[in-house]
Amino acid sequence: MRLFGRKSEADAGPAEGIGEFWTWWAEARPELDTMVAAGETDRTAELIGPAVQAVHPSLVWEITAGLSADRALVVTAAGDPELRAVAHRWAAAAPAADALWEFHPSRWANPQAMDLTLDVDGYEFTLDKLMLGLRVPHGSLRIEVIAYHPSFTIMDDDTRTEATLLALDWILGEDDVARWVGDVSASAFEPIDAVPAVHLPGVVADLASGHQGEQWALMEGETATGARLSATVRYPLRPVDYPLFDRHITITLPYTHRDGDGLPIGPSLEALSDFERRLAGQIGRLTGSAVLAAHMSAEGQRTFHVYADPAGDAAAHLAKLIASWKDGHPRTDVADDPGWIMISPFLS
């Protein structure tokens, strides 16, 4: 298995050329099928690489064995949250899988991962010798990983890190790495408490088992001016669970009844609770095209953060509900935010 492509220094941006890619694919496929069947990986890369880069220059691609088809073309953001929606829209526009080809926007866990030998910058890297130091900080939903492999002693830091991240993708699947893995480092020395990498999925399963279903967390803090802030946040909150929701809709509702700290009380608190209930109901009727990620109250206003698929036009669907707010003049702001940067302090 050989990895083709590498993230460039180009800035992440909206997907362009997805339709052109699939037009090109239909025309080029007979030649690609012949090359892949003949094992001509270099020639295949010469064709596919530029086509993927035309979608976005920072996407990474590879051909591997398929789940159902003979082979799979994987085009991935390689952990870059700014590009995740691009990769998923590329896959959503793909033709139906057939006996030869299927298409995926991320790497999936390989049940035979420990039998794999990967090629990373010319170094052969066997996963059965990978050792991991694992730690879950108190109160965290993420596992910190320190990786060691005998080959790391002859690799530079960047190559060790690249090999580790690639290995984690194949052991857990790229999406579960985004959900459950925190800080990752690669060491030329084996951690004292290291365990074979084969145990990582079990550790993740144990961590995930305690966080099933919809949960919310109450958080408190201060604004930039030192005012008290209260927030309610979906928990866990991970953009990877909503890969197409890259449009940020901010709904700001002023309220008149507040305590000395600027937080809502009395009629305003009741009105906000009713609005939240109706907002949740409206989002539920949008058939999976939007999610309420968090809301926070401070200094006489409550701000709701909704993320949505731009194709669903959630802002227009919510306009009537927002206009019904009577305790002051509501405001709505809509912006693209594929990395969920606007609520990054709340991500878990």
Buried (B, 14 or more C-beta within 10 A) or exposed (E): EEBBBEBEEEEBBEBEBBEEBBEBBEEBEEEBBEBBEEEBEEBBBEBBEEBBBBBBBBBBBBBBEBEEBBBBBBBBBBBBBBBBBBBBBBBEEBEEBEEBBBBBBBBBBBEEBBEBEBEBEEBEBBBEEBBBBBBBEEEEBBBBBBBBBEBBEEBEEEBBBBBBBBBBBBBBBBBBBBBBBEEBBBBBEBBEEBBEBBEBBEBBEEBBEEEEEEEEBEBEEEEEEEBBBBBBBBBBBBBBEBBBBBBBBBBBBBBEBBEEEBBBEEEBBEBBEEBBEEBEEBBEEBEEBBBBBBBBBBBBBBBBBBBBBBEBBBBEBBEEBBEEBEBBEBBBEBEEBBBBEBBEEBBB
